[in-house]
Amino acid sequence: MDLASIFKAYDIRGTYPDQIDEVAVYGIGAAFAVFADAQTVVVGRDMRLSSPAIARAFIEGVNSQGVDVVDIGQVSTDALYFASGRYAIPGAMITASHNPGNYNGIKPCRASAAPIGQDTGLLEIKALAESGLSPAARVGTTAEREILPEFIDHLLSFIDADALRPLKVVVDAANGMAGKIVPMAFERLPVELVPLYFELDGTFPNHPADPIQIENLRDLRDKVISEKADLGLAFDGDADRVFLVDEKAEPVSGSLTTALVASRALMKEKGASVVHNLICSRVVSETVREFGGTPIRTRVGHSFIKQVMAETNSIFGGEHSGHYYFRDNFRADSGLICAMFVLEALSVQSKGMSEVLQPFQRYWNSGEINTPVPDQDAKLKELAGAFADGSSDWTDGLTVDYEDWWFNVRGSNTEPLLRLNVEARDPDYGAQMTAKLVDLISK
């Protein structure tokens, strides 16, 4: 198989069985064992139809190099990261996250959930897999272990569960792993849980498990209104990301969620630093400063966020895309820990979700707009010239700042696309500048 087609910027992913199959995964498992250079590796999997077979092949590949495996079975990705941190061993999650059911893949990490990206090991793993490793003299062993009760204890340790007030919460699991994990956590909280699509089904029969797309929130929004719920939560397929819907069924941006969680984290640890990527709203850095913290800006992507968090001992990191990272969670992302912070904020303030978020709603934003562009570098230089009167930053694509608005344009890691994000104080002006930028990018 052409491994180049499935090794992405941050993980391994492709359609099963034409792009990724058991033979390829066996070789990748062997390569990961050699790369990880550890005596034991932890492996988890999601609910996709191909995941049991893919997990077996990966485990056999790891074992072929004389490395033992702790098999934690069907779990969320954040539970796999917890196990890697708890046991201080490398790990691999068999999942394709929010992709359709015919996809599968592998999210690998170093010991203690440290990230692996294209520049920090993925290309080395690919080269080892392509080399065709010979089996070691000793075959490793595999032992099954139950991690979820300990993981639930860990989730709840981030908040004062006794301080929560009774809340009605609708959760859309999208037939993904949240359907297994959420009931275990919420049964210990004063929450009336209204479940949507909790049956584990890797065919995703109700809607795609991709909550960043607003059309996939329709059923959740309807249910929040019909149930008169306090909050709606939408998880992706492997349950490491979460998106919020307020009591009026209005979707909440990842930037507002980042600002809210940052404020709660800084109340618990005064003066800490908080990491955010460069396309988060200005309200994030403003909020961090207002609560006595230090905002730290990074490139987009989990490997950059985690690396900077480690270097700065930051308490929290957030991305517009629904990934939320916690220092005391081995700097790994967890949609469920984020949900715990949100439930605590709702309880402590005794307000509706829309009122809790109101102080953070300071700016208009375009959302991410993707445009096919054959020559990304040439287009970025053209845009820099067209907006030369602004303050330019090339940290991740092109960011141009003005007093009352800003934009970022950056290339996709996997497709010939430019991704545009615009934010402004005035909605009409923001829409006008967005239209101008889209026109320039499209030409």
C-alpha positions, 0 to 999 in steps of 0.5 A: 500500500501507498503509506504516503496517502495515509500518513497525515500531519498529526495521525494516520488515516484512510479508507478501509480496506483500500487505503488502510488494511490489516497488512499495512497496519501490522507493519505500522504496528511493528514500526511503532514498536521500534520507534517507541523503544519501550517495553510496553505499549497501550492500545485502544479502539473506537466503535468502527466496524473495522476497528477490532480487526485493525486493532488486532493487526496493530497489536500483532505488529507491536508484539512481533518486535518483542513489545508487550501490549496493554489492550484497554479495548473500546474507549474514547481517545482521551481515555487512551491518552489518560492510560498512556499518561497513567502508565507512562508508556507510549500508546495508539488509538485506533480511530478515524475521529470524525471521518465517515464510517468507511475510514479508519486510522491510528492516533499514536503518542509517546509515553505520557501522551506526548504528541507525535506529528509529521516533524516529531516521529510520524515520518520515521514510523512511515520509513520503518514500516516501509522497510519491512521489519523482521520479527524479533526473537521474542514475541510480546504478550498482550494483556487486557485491562479496564481503564474506564472507572479510573478515567472517570475518577480522573475526569471528575477530579477537575471540578467540585462535583458537590457544587454542581446544581441540578441541570438538564443536559442533552448530549449527542454522541453521534453513535460514537464513543461518548455514548459509552463514556458519558453515562459513566461520568454523568451518573455521578453528577446531579444531571438529568441526561437526555441522550441522543444517539448513544448506541455505538454504531460505526456506520453513523446512521443518524448523522456524521460524527463531526460537530464542527459542521453546523448541520450536524447539530440540528437534532441536538438543537431541536432537542435542547428546545423541546426538552427545555434543557440547560445545555447541549453537548455534541461530541465527535466520533472518538469523543476527544472534541466537544461543541456546546449549544446554549439553552436557546439552541445557539451554537457556541464557538470554540473560541468562546468555550476556550475563553470560558474554560480559561477563566475557570482554570485561572480561578483555580490557579492564579497567574498561570499561562494559557495557550491558544492558537492564532485563529482563536478570537481576540476575546481569549487573550483578553479574558486570560489577561482579565483573569490574571493569566498570561496568554501564549499564542501558537500555531494551529495543531495539537502537537504545537499546543502540547509542546508549548504547554510543556515548555511554559507549564501552561494550565490550559490550551484551547483551539477553535476546532473544539480541542481543549488541553489540560496540563493535569491531563498530561497536556492531552485534549479531552472533550469530557474534561471541558464539559466538566468545566462548563457544568461547573461554570453553569452551576456556580453562576446560576445563570443560563448558558447564554448569560454565562457566555455574554461577557465573552461575546465581543466580536463577529467572526466569519467561521472558517472559509475554504477555497481551492487554490493551486499555488498557495504561497503565491496567493499568500504573498499577493494577499500580504501586498494587498493588505500591507498597511496592516501588521503582518505575521507569518507564524502560521500562514498569513495573519494581518492585524488591524485595530478593529479587525484581523484575518488569517489565511493558511494552507491546508496540510492535506488539500490544495486549499486556503483556509480563511478566518476573519474577526471584527468588532463590527459585523457589517464591516467584518462581512464586507472584508470577508467578501473582499478576501474571498474574492481576492483568494478566488481569483 
